[in-house]
Amino acid sequence: MTGVRLVGAHRVWADFAGIPAGVESAFVVTDENGLVGRGYYTSVRELGEVVDLAALTPC
């Protein structure tokens, strides 16, 4: 998981994932180089519905 500014390629992927245009940053979640769920999440609460936050480890 990492936080990213939604510009350039990240904005394109965020649009594809359904993130509203007014959102400027999001969390991106990957596992073994693939997106987890829809990949982009706008809040920790939203992220926690898909990812076990206690299981995350630093890269």
ZAGU-728059 format. One record per residue (C-alpha): residue number from 0; residue in three letters; chain; x, y, z. Coordinates in steps of 0.001 Angstrom, whole numbers, plus 524288, in hexadecimal, padded with zeros to 5 digits. Each point is the difference from the previous one (the first is absolute). Layout:
BEGIN
  seq  type  mol   east  north     up
  NUM   ALA    A      X      Y      Z
...
***
This chain:
BEGIN
  seq  type  mol   east  north     up
    0   MET    A  80000  80000  80000
    1   THR    A  804CF  80D84  7FCCE
    2   GLY    A  7FA14  80D76  7FEFE
    3   VAL    A  8009C  8068A  7F2AC
    4   ARG    A  7FC1C  80CE8  7F9D7
    5   LEU    A  7F5FF  7FD7A  7F573
    6   VAL    A  806DB  8061D  7F463
    7   GLY    A  80490  7FA53  7F31E
    8   ALA    A  7FEE3  7F142  7FF12
    9   HIS    A  7FAE0  7FEF5  80DEA
   10   ARG    A  7F4AB  80905  7FC60
   11   VAL    A  7FCCD  7F785  7F432
   12   TRP    A  7FFCD  7F38C  80838
   13   ALA    A  7F864  806BF  80AD7
   14   ASP    A  7F5C8  80461  7F621
   15   PHE    A  7FF06  7F1F1  7FB41
   16   ALA    A  7FE54  7FB96  80E40
   17   GLY    A  7F4D8  809A3  801EF
   18   ILE    A  80714  80A15  80863
   19   PRO    A  7F92E  80D47  7FE2A
   20   ALA    A  8076B  80A6C  7F85F
   21   GLY    A  80070  80937  80BB9
   22   VAL    A  807E6  7F671  80842
   23   GLU    A  80E65  803DA  7FF8B
   24   SER    A  8066C  7F48A  80717
   25   ALA    A  7FD34  7F1F0  8037B
   26   PHE    A  805E6  7F3B4  80591
   27   VAL    A  8049E  7F5FB  7F611
   28   VAL    A  8005B  7F1E4  8045D
   29   THR    A  80788  7F55F  7F8F5
   30   ASP    A  803BA  7F212  802D6
   31   GLU    A  80A78  7F92E  7F7E8
   32   ASN    A  7FF9C  80B24  7F5FC
   33   GLY    A  7F139  7FF52  7FDFB
   34   LEU    A  7F583  80931  804DC
   35   VAL    A  7F81D  7FB65  80BBA
   36   GLY    A  7F175  801AB  7FDB9
   37   ARG    A  7FE2C  80C45  7F7EE
   38   GLY    A  80DA4  80477  80411
   39   TYR    A  7FCF9  80E1F  803A6
   40   TYR    A  7F962  803BF  80CCE
   41   THR    A  7FCD7  80DAF  804CC
   42   SER    A  80001  7FD1D  80E9E
   43   VAL    A  8057F  7F680  809E4
   44   ARG    A  7F221  7FC17  8037F
   45   GLU    A  7FD09  7FC72  7F1DC
   46   LEU    A  80CF4  7F8DF  7FEFB
   47   GLY    A  7FD63  7F875  80C90
   48   GLU    A  7F3B7  7FA33  7FA01
   49   VAL    A  80864  7F8F4  7F5E9
   50   VAL    A  80D52  7FE39  8066C
   51   ASP    A  80372  7FAA2  80D6E
   52   LEU    A  8078B  80BEF  804A8
   53   ALA    A  8063C  7F860  80B21
   54   ALA    A  8064C  7F6E1  7F607
   55   LEU    A  80713  80AC8  7F885
   56   THR    A  80EC9  7FFA8  800A1
   57   PRO    A  809D4  80A5C  7FBC5
   58   CYS    A  80625  7FE48  7F299
***
